[in-house]
Amino acid sequence: MSTSINFNPSLAKLPFSPIRLMFNAASQMSGVQHLSIGQPDFGAPPHVIEAHIKALRDGKTRYELDAGLPALREAVADRYNQLYGIALKPTNVLITTGCCQAMYMAIHALVRPGMEVIVIEPVFVFSHVIEQAGGVLRRIVTTAEQGYQVDPEEVIAAMNERTCAIMINSPGNPTGAVYPKETIQKILRAAEQRGIAVISDEVYDRLVLDNVEYASALRHAPSLDQVVVTSSASKTYAVPGFRIGWLISSEANITAFQRMHMFISTTENTATQYATVAALAGDQACVTEMVNAYRARRDWITGYLKDSPHFKAYSPGGAFFVMPSLPACRDSFDFAMRMLKETKVCTIPGGAFGQSCNNALRISFATDMATIQSAFQKMTLWLEKQSS
Ligand SMILES: Cc1ncc(COP(=O)(O)O)c(C=O)c1O
């Protein structure tokens, strides 16, 4: 007689991703236009590819130091120092398997079972990991009508003696909202005063589409002791398959995270660490070119949405997502699936990012302009039929 193994009950907190459900349905169909993808549609910059090939040819295929290739820790620190006028040392940086691993580590290291973590909805899917780690979500809801901006006073009012961490993500997935300096400063100061950790996912920091100064938590935190910043090369340099990311915090915190890292991946892919040095230290024109393309697409979409009676629009300040709400919609899962089947346009149901977002759709513009324009025309025709 066979019996099934008993999994740790915390695994039940991790749902099957609705994003995957959409992808799986789309993979059964031909000719689908994807406004669903959360990865750059650009290829990796040629000098980065060359550095990767060179590293392999030079025999860089052995284990590296557990905290990361020293040259990469230095390149990460240098790039941030140059961008944000700060003074990181390589020892403030731990190299991880993408931003995903950095987030997973930050959450599991900082969330204490039964205690609260403040998240801002719509929230990226790592909120499920908070629950898996035993944390209780304290949700602050933002809406398309407010451009998904959060009122820092609301975040401060939610802080209490049971709060162990706050998770922020600017520019955000799924909304593209970029928080102004005042918001970041207020949240960080209040958290510091109360001894609450802030996990700031800054994976889209270089994809800011308006001419505003980006407010990194690294620049505005009173001290790095309470702050963990996670990021990666994936989006900035269009290399999500490299799986190279990093976690930045005080030196003492990095030493603690190093112990955890030893038992997860120990060390990251050596050749792609070399290639990421070339990305960070090399010519940044490739980033500017990609940002210019995302901006042009964002502007076209924002103009289209503004004139559409079907969507509640706003202008996302960063990343490559927009999340308009659908006044006529009750269930985004049913809506996105029907739209996929009837128009072959794949979007992501807003409900994937929190219950309060079930009347919205996440639309990615990490795809070429012609596809975006044709997909929006199909969606509009379909939406007209739904309301007639
Ligand atoms: C907000 C956010 N954080 C983290 C990640 C993970 O990125 P990666 O592990 O590729 O660096 C993503 C990827 O989509 C993201 O959108």
The ligand as an SDF file (V2000), in Angstrom:
LIG
                    3D

 16 16  0  0  0  0  0  0  0  0999 V2000
    9.0280   42.8120   -8.5680 C   0  0  0  0  0  0  0  0  0  0  0  0
    9.9180   41.6740   -8.9330 C   0  0  0  0  0  0  0  0  0  0  0  0
   10.8010   41.2270   -8.0330 N   0  0  0  0  0  0  0  0  0  0  0  0
   11.6230   40.2200   -8.2970 C   0  0  0  0  0  0  0  0  0  0  0  0
   11.5910   39.5730   -9.5150 C   0  0  0  0  0  0  0  0  0  0  0  0
   12.5470   38.4500   -9.7570 C   0  0  0  0  0  0  0  0  0  0  0  0
   13.5070   38.7720  -10.7010 O   0  0  0  0  0  0  0  0  0  0  0  0
   14.8180   37.9050  -10.9660 P   0  0  0  0  0  0  0  0  0  0  0  0
   14.8060   36.7350  -10.0360 O   0  0  0  0  0  0  0  0  0  0  0  0
   14.7890   37.4970  -12.4020 O   0  0  0  0  0  0  0  0  0  0  0  0
   15.9520   38.7960  -10.7140 O   0  0  0  0  0  0  0  0  0  0  0  0
   10.6610   39.9750  -10.4760 C   0  0  0  0  0  0  0  0  0  0  0  0
   10.5460   39.2580  -11.7640 C   0  0  0  0  0  0  0  0  0  0  0  0
    9.5860   39.3660  -12.4810 O   0  0  0  0  0  0  0  0  0  0  0  0
    9.8260   41.0770  -10.1880 C   0  0  0  0  0  0  0  0  0  0  0  0
    8.9390   41.5260  -11.0860 O   0  0  0  0  0  0  0  0  0  0  0  0
  1  2  1  0
  2  3  1  0
  2 15  2  0
  3  4  2  0
  4  5  1  0
  5  6  1  0
  5 12  2  0
  6  7  1  0
  7  8  1  0
  8  9  2  0
  8 10  1  0
  8 11  1  0
 12 13  1  0
 12 15  1  0
 13 14  2  0
 15 16  1  0
M  END
$$$$
